Amino acid sequence: MTQTMPGLRPVNPQFSSGPCAKRPGWTPDALKNAPLGRSHRAKAGKARLKRAIDLTRDILQVPAGYRIGIVPASDTGAYEMAMWTMLGQRPVDCVAWESFGEGWVNDAVKQLKLKDARIMLAPYGDLPDLAAVNPAHDVLFTWNGTTSGVRVPNADWISADRTGLTFCDATSAAFAQDLDWPKLDIVTYSWQKVLGGEAAHGMLILSPRAVERLETYTPAWPLPKIFRLTSCGKLIEGIFAGETINTPSMLCVEDYIDALEWAQSVGSLQGLIARCDANAKAVADFVAKKPFLGFLAKDPATRSNTSVCLTFIDPAITALAPEAQAAFAKDVAALLEKEGVGLDLGSYRDAPPGLRIWCGATVEASDVAALMPWIEWAFETVKAGLVKTA
């Protein structure tokens, strides 16, 4: 096949899966209202923090009884905070099918050393048997597997009558997929994913059942200051009204507010989901016509509409040794970056070799469509070089 370069280039070649592309039209001028050089506890700072929380509730359609807090250390900090403060009261099912989910499993078993932890793993591309989750147990899971491109299709597997708590890492699902709030007790995410915000801050959303656990259960291990959500057995309500545990970056807060206000302008949650779906469809439509590409997610019902993971299924490539397949994929990604048409497209380091295209709401479907022929060009170019050196 000819390796003629495509004529159309993406306007924005940024397809990184985190930090992700800024919203269309973003400039630093969007941050001009940030109360810089002021205390975050001053009236102006508190007002912006509360604005961020209120917009979050409105756009994500978080139920009125749920608390929303801004916490340190991105999604990782928020999820660790939840695990360290609420796990240990009852057995826990640790469900994972990619690297970040496996990280939570590792922390539950090796750091917290939970004795009643049941590990339920699946390889990249698959989901574990979710029907086997015990409703009497707590459960740890990611809604959307960022490094595998596999998401849960829904929350039907979570019992409405459960007695355990559900700990949901939603960092690449929030604002892109419908979260079933009545089935979720703890939800965490970070700003740098679907809305393309700046990093370092996490969001912690708690159901009334999660608050009850916090106020009635004291874990056996000591808690660092930045993990403490209660005082004298009561929830520290200020954390969920913008009184952050530590000093936040008001510049990052302002950027998050800007992204949330942009989200309102494109139809709020349903508008954001529609944008993600359109981006993922642009990939799927191309893959359906090209026999050299496949999805890492085996079941179409579980394919992510944000972190879309592709593999090279051409027999000439699958016949290579694993290290040669990995080198081939890296060469394809490097060529796309060299041409300036697709940045940061390599698969995650622990994932099978391939490409990962971020299709979150801040990406334009026209750019995704323009990228796909370049992937074919890069594939054929690298493959031709492979044949010449064989």
N, C-alpha and C positions, 0 to 999 in steps of 0.2 A: 504494500500500500504506500502511496505517496506521502511524504512528510511535509506537504505544503502547509505553511502557517495559516491559521484562520485569519480572516480580515478584521473581525470585530473583537475588541478587547473590553473586559469589564471596566467600567468607570472607576469603581472602587475594588481593588484586588484583595482587600482584607477579609479573609475567611477563617481567621484564627478562632479556635474554640475556647479561648479565654486567656487574657482579656479579649473581648470581642469588639467588633466594629462599633464606632460611635453612631448615634442615630443620624439619619440623613440630614444634611445641612448644618451639622454641629460645627461651631467655632468656639474658641475660648471666650468670646463675648457672652456666651450663655452663662458664664459664671460671675458676671459682673455684680450680682446682688448678694454674693456670699459675704457674710459678716466676718471678714478676715481681721485678725488682730484684736478680736473681741473674745471674751470668755464665752465658751459654749453654754455656760450657766446664766449668762445675761439674758435679758428679755428677748433680744434679737436672735440669739443663738437657739434658745428654747423654741421660739416660734418656727424657725426653719426645721428643726428636728421634728416638731409636732406636725408640720406640714408634710414632711416625708412620710410619717407614719399614717396620717389621714389619707393621703393619696394612695398609699399602699393598700389600705383597707378598701378604698373605693374601687380601685382598678382590679385587684385580685378577688374582689367580692368576698372578703373575709367576714365570717359571721360576727355579729355584734358582741357575743360573749367571749370571743377569742382575744388574747392580748398580743400586741405586736411590739417587739423591741429591737432596737439597733444595738448590736453587741460587737466586741472586738474580734479581729482575726478572721474575717471573711466567713464563708460557709463552714470551713473547718472549725473555726472557733465556736460558731453557733452550735454545730452538731456535737462537738466535744463537750460543750457546756451542758447540753441536754443529757448526754450519756452519763457524765460524771455526777450530775445532780439527781437523776431520776432512775437510773438502772440499779438493779440489785435487790429490789423488793420481791420480785417474782422471776421465774425463768424467762429467758429471752431467746427468740428465734432470730438468728443472724442470717439475713438473706442477701446474697451478692452474686453478681454476674459480670463484674468488671472491676478495675483497679481501685476506684474510690470506695465502692461498697466493700471490697475486701479489706480496705484500710480500717473501716469501722469494725469489721469482724476481728481484725488483729488487735485493735485497741480494747475491745470488749473482753477478749480472751487473754491477751498477754499483758495488757496494762492494768485493766480493772480486775483481771483474774476471776471473772465470773464463773462460778462452778456449774451453774445450771444454764449454760449457753449451748444451744443447738445450732450447728453450722449447716447452712443450706446453700451450696454453691452450684453454679452452672458455668460452663465454658463461655468464652466470648461468642456472641451470636445467638445465645439461647437464654431462656429464663428458667429458674428453678421451678419445682412443682409448688406453686403458690397456694394451691388448695391444701397442702400439708401444714400450712402455718396454723399453730394452735391459738385459738382466740383467748385462751387463758394466759398466754404468754405475752410479754412485750415483744415487739418485732422491730428490727432495724432494716431499712431498705432505702434504696435510691429510686425515685420515681422514674428518672430518665438516666440511663447509663451513658455518661458523657464520653467515655473512652471505648464503648462498644457499639453505640448507636442503637441500643435496645432499651425500650421503655416498657413499663407495665401498660397494657391497653386500657385498663380501668381499675377501679378499686373494689370490684365485685367480690374479690377473694378475701376482703377484710370484713369480718362479721360486725354487723350493727350492734350485736349484743356482746361484744368482746368485753373482757374484764382487764386485759392487758392494754398497754399503751402502744400506739403506732408512732415510730420515730421516722419521719420521712425527710430524706435529703432531696430537696426539689430544686437544686441550684440551676440545672439546665432545663427544667420543666416549668418553673414559675414564669408566668406571663406568656407561655407558649402552648400550654396544655391545660385542660380543665382539671383542676385539683378537686377531688371529692371531699370537701371540708368535713362533713359529718363522720367520715371514716379516718380522719387524720387528727392526731393529738399534738404532735410536735412537728412543725415544718420549718426547715431552714433553707436559706439560699443566700447568694451573694450578688452584688450589684453589677459585676463585670460580665455577666452572661447575657441573657436575652435582651436586656435594655442597654447593654454596652456601657455601663457606668464604670467608675473608677473602683479599684480594688481596696482591700484592707478592712472593709466593714462587712459584717454579716447581719442577717435578719433572723430573728427567732420568734416564731408564732406558736402560741400555746392555747390549747383548748381548755375549757373548764376542768376536764378530767386531769389534764397535765398539771394545772394549778393545784388541784386537790392532792396530787401525788407530792408535789413540792412542799406543801404545807403539812403533810401528815407522815412524811418519810424522811429519815436522815440517813444518808449513806454511811457505810463503815469507814470510808477513807476520808482524809482531809481534803478540803477544797481550796484551791488558790483564790485569791480575792476576785479575779476577773470572772470566776465561775459562779460566784455566790448570788443567788436569785432570791433568797429569803433572809429575813432578819427576825429573830425571836419567833420563829415558826410561821411567819406571815410573808407572803409575796411582797417584794419591794416594788410597789406599784409605779414608783417614779421611773424605773427602767423602761416601762411600757408607755411612758408619756413624754419621752425625749430626754430624760435625765440619765444620760449614759453612764456606764460603770467607769469608763476611762475617757480621756479626751479624744473626741472624734475629729477628723479633718473636716472642717466646715466647707472646704473647697470640694471635697468628695460628696458631701451631703448636698451641696448646691447642684452638683452634676447629676446626682440621682433624682433630685426634684425636677431638673430640666428634662430628664429622660421620661419621668412619669407624666409630666405635662405634655410632652410629645406623644406619649402613649394615648392620652385622652384625645389628642387631635386626630389620631388615626382609627378611632373607634374603640378605645379602651381594650378590655381583655379580648373580646371577640375579634376586634380589628387586628390585634397583635397575633392571635392564633391564626387568622386568615393569612397574614403575611408569612408566617412560618410555614404553613401548609403549602402556599404557593411556591415558596423557595424549594421545599422538599420535593414538590411535584416536578419542578424543572429538572431536578436531578433524576428522579424516577423515570420521567419520560425519555430522557437520553439513555439511561442504563437499559431500558427495555428494548432499545434498538441496537445495542452494542454488545456482541457476545464476549468481548474481552473484560467486561466489568460486571461485578456482582455486589450485592449488599452483604455486609457482615451479619446483619440481623436476618436470620433465616425465615422468620414468619413475618409477612407484610403487616400483620396487625400489631406487631411489636416494634416496628421501625420508628425511630425518632424523627421528629420534624425539625430538630435543632442540630444535634451533632450527628450528621449523616456519614456513616463509615462505609467505605467501599473497599473491595478487594479485587485483585487482578486474577481472573479465572481463565485466562488464555492458557491452553495446555502447554505452550512453550515456556510459560512462566511457572505454572504449578509443578512442572517437572523438575525445576531447579531445586537444589538443596535449600533448606530453610534460610541459611545465612545469605545465600545468593538472592533469594526472593526479597529479603529485607533490604539488601543493597540496591536491588532494582527499584523498589518502591521509593527509597530515599533519592535515587537518581531522578526519578520522575518528578518528585516534589521539588528537588533542587532546580531542575530545568524550568519548571513553572515559575519559581521564584526569580530565577535569572532573567526570564522574559518579562517579569513584572506583571504577570496576569493572575497569579494566585500565591498569596503569602501564607506561610505557616500551615500548609496542607498535609504534612506528614502525619501518619497515624501515631497514636500515643505510644510511648516507648515500650510499654508492657503488652500492647495489643498486637494482634496479627498484622503482618505487613500490608500496607495499603494507603489509602488517602482518607482524610477526614475533612469534610466540608461543613463549615458552620452555616446553618440556614436560619438562624434566629431572626427576630423581627427587624433588627436594624440593617439587615442585608436586603438589597433589592433583587427581586426575581429576575430582572433583566440582566443583572450582573452574574447571577448563577447560570442563566442560560448561555451567556457569552463565555463563561469559564469552561463549560463542558467540552466543546470542540477542542479547546486547548489541551485538555486532559488527554483526549485521543491523540492529538498531535505529539504530545510529550511521550505518551506510551509508545507510539510507533517509532519515534526517533530513538528512544533509549533501546527499544527492542532491536532495531536495525543495527545499532552499535554492538549489541550483544551477539548478534549473528555474525558480524564481521570479525569479531575477536574469538569466535568459537573454533 
